[in-house]
Amino acid sequence: MSKVLLIDAYNMIHRSRFGFGTGDHAITFNFFRALRSEINRHEPNKVYIVSEGRPIHRIQESGGEYKGNREGVLDEGFHRQKREIFELCKYLPVTFIRHPEYECDDVIGTLTNKHVDEGDEVVICSSDSDFIQLLVRENVYLWNPVKKKFIEQWPVDYLTWKGLKGDPTDNIPGIKGVGAKTATKLAENPEELEIFLNKKEGRREIYESAKRQIKLVDISEDCEKWEREVYVFQENNLFNEFKNRGFKTIIGNAWPKWINTMETIYE
């Protein structure tokens, strides 16, 4: 059995905006410190850096409203560093993966199912709660790097629960008046849920649409649009790139620890 670590890259990049680093490469610095920390913590045999695509099916399902409430980051420094983070990942012993027509969540879900089917243990590193739906499978663990703990299985069916209440973060409407407690009560009782959905016109449509947007898609492995690159550890190149950006606390006394962490990844 191998241990696989799936990194939600954009999730980690956005968290890195609020780290301790300063200067023109602060986000990049914080990202790689966080990445090394998670690899060191979980001791995986294989690491995926999972990037984002465009959620076409969710945009179509929502009539263009999916995540329509979010404001993009306008800071060009953020976007520049986002690009350089993916460039520097080429010097690490990781696999970069992306599908242009699906979100990172779907790619992580697909990889999770694939590796569990092969007998591997999977750790997902993300603060996104939608990965809870993958915990129904054995040997799948969701590590929340903000709370610094593993997230437990949901007490009721996660998709049912969230389909009822919706997800304001992603601009997915739920049924009016249904909060977390009511959603839990209904998800615990299928008969009561059916009565509730049939009681008022439009409720079932809202519920089913929300579930379709929240549910992770299992993408075909044979799809030609996959973007996948398997990298190897290039110690000298990574050292020089970090040095050029002034990452003194990484390339100083901590550098041997960095090398040791990267060399534990053997796939």
Protein Blocks (a to p, Z undefined) as FASTA:
>chain_A
ZZdddddfklmmmmmmmmmbecjklmmmmmmmmmmmmmmmnopabdcdddddddfklmmm
nnopgoklpccdfblklmmmmmmmmmmmmmpccdddddfkbcfklmmmmmmmmmmmnopa
cddddfbfklmmmmmpghiacddfklopacdddfbdfklmmmmnopfknopacdehiafk
lmmmmmmmmklmmmmmmmpghklmmmmmmmmmmpccdddfklmkbccddddddfklmmmm
mmmnopaklmmmmmmmmmmmmmmpmZZ
